[in-house]
């Protein structure tokens, strides 16, 4: 029993190919953003290293050196936290695109499967109504289970993002406190 006509099969292949190329483009966009971010960080780091080296050469005593080190500690931690946030944003936006596409594909596949099952059940011999009801019930149970798992995964991702933000903020605050302590000691 064949459910797809040659035209439907060709259309499905074309849609799958378009999806593949769309996802490939999204992956390349993510890589481009990552490369751009890393180039910006490398340029900024090189410029700051030159400035810091000049400042270190201009130091006249140990107290000035401690003050210089303290002044450099906080911005470095904040920049590392900002880099982590940018990296996380790139990864999460790329992942969101993949997830959105996968969900759309799954919904389409699910719709096609339900239509195929409905078509098969309509052509089922008389007396198989109970079996048809059982199949429909199993499909509904599977759909409900998928929705529950999807919601739980979304909640877990939201919690992970909140934890990431909290850890980053805590690290920045700790570096600020350490820098203040170092300044007082100097």
C-alpha positions as CSV (number, residue, x, y, z in Angstrom):
1,X,0.0,0.0,0.0
2,X,1.6,3.3,-1.1
3,X,0.6,6.5,0.6
4,X,2.8,8.9,-1.4
5,X,2.4,9.8,-5.1
6,X,5.5,10.5,-7.1
7,X,4.7,14.2,-7.0
8,X,4.3,14.1,-3.2
9,X,7.6,12.1,-2.8
10,X,9.4,14.7,-5.0
11,X,7.9,17.6,-3.0
12,X,9.0,15.9,0.3
13,X,12.5,15.5,-1.0
14,X,12.7,19.1,-2.2
15,X,11.4,20.3,1.2
16,X,14.0,18.2,3.0
17,X,16.8,19.5,0.8
18,X,15.7,23.1,1.4
19,X,15.6,22.4,5.2
20,X,19.1,20.9,5.0
21,X,20.5,23.9,3.2
22,X,18.7,26.3,5.6
23,X,20.2,24.6,8.6
24,X,23.6,24.5,7.0
25,X,23.3,28.3,6.4
26,X,22.3,28.8,10.0
27,X,25.3,26.8,11.2
28,X,27.6,28.9,9.1
29,X,26.1,32.1,10.4
30,X,26.8,30.8,13.9
31,X,30.4,30.0,13.0
32,X,30.8,33.5,11.3
33,X,29.6,35.2,14.5
34,X,31.9,33.1,16.6
35,X,34.9,33.9,14.3
36,X,34.0,37.6,14.4
37,X,33.7,37.6,18.2
38,X,37.1,35.9,18.5
39,X,38.7,38.3,16.1
40,X,37.3,41.3,18.1
41,X,38.6,39.8,21.3
42,X,42.0,39.1,19.8
43,X,42.4,42.7,18.5
44,X,41.2,44.2,21.8
45,X,43.5,41.9,23.8
46,X,46.5,42.8,21.7
47,X,45.8,46.5,22.1
48,X,45.3,46.2,25.8
49,X,48.5,44.1,26.2
50,X,50.5,46.8,24.5
51,X,48.9,49.5,26.8
52,X,49.5,47.3,29.9
53,X,53.1,46.7,29.0
54,X,53.7,50.4,28.6
55,X,52.0,51.1,31.9
56,X,54.1,48.4,33.6
57,X,57.3,49.9,32.2
58,X,56.4,53.3,33.6
59,X,55.9,51.9,37.1
60,X,58.4,53.5,39.6
61,X,57.8,51.4,42.8
62,X,56.2,48.2,44.2
63,X,53.1,50.1,45.4
64,X,52.4,51.5,41.9
65,X,52.8,48.0,40.5
66,X,50.3,46.6,43.0
67,X,47.9,49.4,42.1
68,X,48.3,48.7,38.4
69,X,47.7,45.0,38.9
70,X,44.6,45.7,40.9
71,X,43.3,48.1,38.3
72,X,43.7,45.4,35.6
73,X,42.1,42.5,37.5
74,X,38.5,43.7,37.5
75,X,38.2,44.7,33.8
76,X,39.8,41.3,32.8
77,X,37.1,39.4,34.8
78,X,34.3,41.5,33.4
79,X,35.6,41.0,29.8
80,X,35.8,37.3,30.3
81,X,32.2,37.3,31.6
82,X,31.1,39.4,28.6
83,X,32.9,37.0,26.2
84,X,31.1,34.1,27.9
85,X,27.8,35.8,27.6
86,X,28.4,36.6,23.8
87,X,29.5,33.0,23.3
88,X,26.4,31.7,25.1
89,X,24.1,34.1,23.0
90,X,25.6,32.8,19.7
91,X,25.2,29.2,20.8
92,X,21.7,29.6,22.1
93,X,20.4,31.6,19.0
94,X,21.9,29.0,16.6
95,X,20.4,26.2,18.7
96,X,17.1,28.0,18.8
97,X,17.0,28.0,15.0
98,X,17.8,24.3,14.8
99,X,15.1,23.6,17.4
100,X,12.5,25.7,15.6
101,X,13.2,23.8,12.3
102,X,13.2,20.4,14.1
103,X,9.9,21.2,15.7
104,X,8.3,22.3,12.4
105,X,9.6,19.1,10.8
106,X,8.3,17.0,13.6
107,X,4.9,18.7,13.5
108,X,4.7,18.1,9.7
109,X,5.8,14.4,10.1
110,X,3.2,14.0,12.9
111,X,0.5,15.5,10.7
112,X,1.4,13.2,7.8
113,X,1.5,10.1,10.1
114,X,-1.9,10.9,11.6
115,X,-3.4,11.5,8.1
116,X,-1.9,8.1,6.9
117,X,-3.3,6.3,10.0
118,X,-6.7,7.9,9.5
119,X,-6.7,6.9,5.8
120,X,-5.8,3.3,6.8
121,X,-8.4,3.2,9.5
122,X,-11.1,4.5,7.1
123,X,-10.3,1.6,4.8
124,X,-10.1,-0.9,7.6
125,X,-12.5,-3.9,7.5
126,X,-15.7,-3.8,9.4
127,X,-15.4,-4.9,13.1
128,X,-12.0,-3.3,13.6
129,X,-13.4,-0.2,15.3
130,X,-12.0,-1.2,18.7
131,X,-8.5,-1.7,17.2
132,X,-8.8,1.7,15.4
133,X,-9.8,3.4,18.7
134,X,-6.8,1.8,20.4
135,X,-4.4,3.0,17.7
136,X,-5.8,6.6,17.9
137,X,-5.5,6.4,21.7
138,X,-1.9,5.3,21.4
139,X,-1.1,8.2,19.0
140,X,-2.7,10.7,21.4
141,X,-0.8,9.3,24.3
142,X,2.5,9.5,22.4
143,X,1.7,13.1,21.4
144,X,0.9,14.0,25.1
145,X,4.2,12.4,26.2
146,X,6.1,14.3,23.6
147,X,4.6,17.6,24.7
148,X,5.4,16.8,28.4
149,X,9.0,16.0,27.6
150,X,9.3,19.1,25.4
151,X,8.0,21.3,28.1
152,X,10.3,19.8,30.7
153,X,13.3,20.2,28.4
154,X,12.4,23.9,27.8
155,X,12.1,24.5,31.6
156,X,15.5,22.8,32.1
157,X,17.0,25.0,29.5
158,X,15.5,28.1,31.1
159,X,16.9,27.1,34.5
160,X,20.3,26.4,33.0
161,X,20.3,29.9,31.4
162,X,19.3,31.5,34.7
163,X,22.1,29.6,36.5
164,X,24.6,30.6,33.9
165,X,23.6,34.3,34.3
166,X,23.8,34.0,38.1
167,X,27.3,32.4,38.0
168,X,28.6,35.0,35.6
169,X,27.2,37.9,37.8
170,X,28.7,36.3,40.9
171,X,32.1,35.9,39.2
172,X,32.1,39.6,38.2
173,X,31.1,40.7,41.7
174,X,33.9,38.6,43.2
175,X,36.5,40.1,40.8
176,X,35.3,43.6,41.7
177,X,35.6,42.8,45.4
178,X,39.1,41.3,44.9
179,X,40.1,44.4,42.9
180,X,38.9,46.7,45.7
181,X,40.7,44.6,48.3
182,X,43.9,44.8,46.2
183,X,43.6,48.5,45.9
184,X,43.2,48.9,49.6
185,X,46.3,46.7,50.2
186,X,48.3,48.8,47.8
